Amino acid sequence: MKNLVTPASVKGEKLDVSTGKPRKKSKWRTNLSLDLMVMPALILTLIFAYIPMTGLAIAFKNYKPGLGFNASKWVGLDHFEYLFSIPENVQVIWNTLIIAGLKMIAGLIVPFLFALLLNEVRKMAFKKMVQTIVYMPHFLSWVILGGILSDLLARDGGLINQALVSMFGIKPIFFLGDGNWFRFVVVVSDVWKEFGFNTIVFLASLAGINPALYEAAEVDGAGRWQQTRSITMPAMLPITIVVGTLALGNVLNGGFDQIFNLYNALVFDKGDIIDTFVYRLGIVDGKFSFSTAVGLFKSVVSFVLIVSAYRISYKFANYRIF
Amino acid sequence: MIKKMKFSATAVLSTAMLAGLLAGCGGNTNKEKAEGEDKPAASEDAMYSAPFENGKYTTPVTLTTVFPIGSSLKFKNGENIENNVHTKWAKDTLGIDIKYLWTVSDQNNAYETKLRLMLTSGEKMPDIISFRGSPSLISDLIDSGQFTDAGELFDKYASDIYKQAMAEEPTVWNPYIRDGKRMGIPILENAYNNDPVMYIREDWLKKLNLKAPSTLAELETVLDAFTNQDPDGNGKKDTTGLSVGFKNNLNTWMSEAGWVFGMFGAMPNQWNKTADNKLAYGSVQPEMKQGLATMQKWMKEGYISSESGLYDEAKATEAFTAGKSGIIVGPYWMTGWPLPDLQKNVPDAEFKAYPLPAGPDGKIGRHGTKIASGAVLINKDMEHKDAFFVYQNYLFDNWANPDSTTFVNGFAKGYDYDIAQDGKVLKEQDSDKIQGGWVDAIRYTLTYDGAIIPNLMMNTLAKLAEGAEPSNQYEKNLSERIPEQLKAAKIIIDQKDSVMPEMFTGTPTETQLSRGDMLEKLEKEILNKIIYDKAPVDEFDTFVEKWTTTGGDKVTTEVNEWYESIQK
């Protein structure tokens, strides 16, 4: 774990080491080799991320594959108007915000607490084992999990309902057929699947805390809880902000594969998200322009959120990624 | 055959295609003239575009295409789709060299996606594209203007048997007609192939001393007994009467529930003909209400699983094959897959095919089968347009034609059949005795199933089920099928008057495209809620009103315009 990138090196301390060498080169020559190393990545990004963006123009056109890109008619903001003029579409946006928002919050708090708890474990082998186990679901695909979950959560005969009924004597819960429960299942299962990854990130930042601080605190008579509150938590703040900022970009990502494999007509009103909506329109119905418009709307919102979150963390936590 | 000028509405809807077609030409007449000039002198002095003798091109001509490799497609002897017993056969027997521009393993609609990409990136199209699936893609392909009037070529080159097969149901051309031209050649399928029959656990019926239901009331008695009287005898109440899965649709291809509505004269998820010869969307017709009330009741009583709305067609069959459900409705081929799994899971289980029961007024209704599942498009720049017909004619004249003896045992020895040393013909069930295993080589063909004469198979199966002696090799082959399959086929044919066919076979209309997803979502949501008793049956009226006002009435008008246009 100690080899993992710590916040210090993210901040660029390593760079300082390389430029701080005794023999002074001109700045240009030092940077040249670095620039060259970055070049392939830049070119790839340009080709695969920026040039295709010109295709976004079809969001403002009535694109017909047969006619091609140039011959299709411009329609201005028609597709955007259509998106917001229909209440069902707006509902889809709300669903996305709610599901993604809940996932984001839970996906930040759970690994944070879990890392704190795991950090207190003394036995190294046990700690490593737990860490690996919680990371494992991350590698399962939602196609498989979707099947497993629908069996586990079945109203009659599902394991979870059997357990609940025998323990609490309640009526079986229709987890996947009731809108609110559906959202609950989606958020919990997503957190369960993904929290291992962020736990590792948090553990890495914990490993980077200077032990001298704890020693000093102990000398001053601080207990375990006080140490956690005054040393560990503040030290984890920067990485928490990074993780949170990155997650904000996903605020309109409800998680396509998960929802697609779990949803059904009974939960359309609470569970249909932008991605599944775009899938049905764009891939199933072949409405390229409209689905591009929705995608563009999504990207713009995410972009604005990331930029503002970054600004805020820069201003209040004095944190910078670059 | 349908006359060319009768498709004004379709023509209006395909203006985009027209624009593409007419690009560079002054007008329609010029275009036709130009097409006439395209053809070399060969078309006048000879039928074929290249030297042709004894049913074969003397020097092989090339035909380029693309191909989806489905997961069920198997190869042996190190072959692949580009080079196998089928491509060798085409070259040796017909002098046609089939070249694949690309192939794709067809998962998650990869073939469709790749075709779309090809279309959007303006890549050069292959000589022929055969595609089964989304009509909107075929429509987009046609609209690209890169394909020729296939109907004209069909009239010129197709053999008599091929033409007769196509004439069994002239409406198969409808989806591909643009401005009076038949732009795609329909890929024919077996008629009645997906029409449903009812499978019942015969051992359960006997055990509970019940008789097979022929009416709704009798059916409910059986359902109740299957649900509440512990038919599997394990002392637990863990069985359901009926397996249905309507995550996708009520009226669907397996584990379906369309027939429940058919008992009341409705058929959801398709366009039905009304008494005044108009088309109406089944899911909003008033007869639906009684069907919904029935489903709601069955859900409440536990006759159907409360997960039914979450299950797709395949998932819903699991309860039946696991021996936890007593009735399932689906096509005759379910006797081959997946129903044999039942005996694997419950060794002494026994199922039997029965006719669909009648509703309170004696009505029986089931969905039909589309006789064409897709189309072959022919590139307007294809050099030897006749080659496709030489290929397909041969298959129709020899593979599909029951009187031919060319493919007596199958397509290729050592692939889909073999002959043992004692002269016995080995087939699929003797797969382990065929070296390298049984491989269904006919699936390598350009239109995926060789060639099919629509009405032939099911009628022959029914005839054989009645005890007729097979009179030729084709009938003999069919008679070797699972006996239960023959019985199911006979029931399908016996009940063929109950078919409620999908009447709308045109390309999706303008409003269907712009509002389709919204209307479908609305429909699924409310129908599910009613069945789950989360909304009263009367909510249906509110739904119909909402459906009508948010675009449904426009769709209905457009569909009826199309219907009128094909009736002229």
Interface residues (C-beta under 8 A of the other chain):
Chain A: K64 P65 G66 L67 G68 I86 E88 S150 A154 R155 D156 G157 F174 L176 G177 N264 A265 L266 F268 D269 D272 F277 R280 L281 I283 V284 D285 G286 K287
Chain B: A16 M17 A19 G20 N109 T113 R116 L119 T120 G122 S134 S136 L137 D140 L141 I142 D143 S144 G145 D238 K247 S305 S306 E307 G309 L310 K315 L513 S514 G516 D517 M518 K521 L522 K524 E525 L527 N528 K529 Y532 K534
